[in-house]
């Protein structure tokens, strides 16, 4: 049976890996359509190789914030993945009004198009940042289940601009799906990492500064911990959720809670990969950064039998090798 898949934000970090996985499993009649404005992703060699891999995959270079953007997406799709978003701590802190505008326009445009197109199921890419306010208010259990109340502790903090759009997007996806008869699946990603993820996250930031020989090495809040999830595992969990028989509005954590790691130990493991031993200097993380983040994955495992397959050391080695190869390039080339 022919399946049509649409990935909004398809040349980005998660989007490209998802597209590659869907194409690898696709039947001869299946079709995959990607959209991207290339503001964070780029049409690099990996994208070109993917586009050449099958006659049934194509890329539409469009800006989803434009009023007529979705008019260029033709036909009905079985699965739609809404990954396009303005993200990154630096952008969120320096341009919060743009985060609100861009993410809201993309989400609303996608859901209005879902209602018009008759497409069946949409995956909304949400975030563990939604839990940060609950952490600040002392009401966040760790590991964290999806049932935790979502709290914005200080609306004036620019960091919350991203979470605001994701919380609003979750609600919009649920209510649009209920009104218009499509299924919205919401995945809250937790610390996804891997090659080609950009430069505005802790693993690439540390990797690049280590590669450049920074000494002493600044490490933000080395005692903070995260449960990192390799992008291949995140993609597999996403794909399995979209195939699962679940109802509209299901919210599911996506991550890997098997290997919680302190940021100081993360730096040590990256330094071992580089063969370096500089001194550490502890730095203060930005306001709003939580001290511990680990997802509860009971619901994900119940719905999909998901089990992470990429050990952290293997994933870090792959990621560090990618940044060693690409860190000398213009940072724009690596932003996803």
Buried (B, 14 or more C-beta within 10 A) or exposed (E): EEBBBBBBBBBBBBBBBBBBBBBEEBEEEBBBBBBBBBEBBBEBEBBEEBBEEBEBBEBBEBBBBEEEBBEEBEEEBBBBBBBBBBBBBEBBBEBBEEBBBBBBBBBBBBBBBBBEBEBBBBBBBBBBBBBBBBBBEEEBEBBBEBEBEBBBEEEEBBBBBBBBBBBBBBEBBBBBBBEBEBBBBBBBBBBBBBBBBBBBBBBBBBBBBBBEEBEEBBBBBBEBBBBBBBBBBBBBBBBBBBEBEBEBBBBBBBBBBEBBBBBBEBBBBBBBBBEBEBEBEBEEBBEBBBEBBBBBBEBBEEBBEBEBEBEBEEBBBBBBEBBBEBBEEEEEEBBB
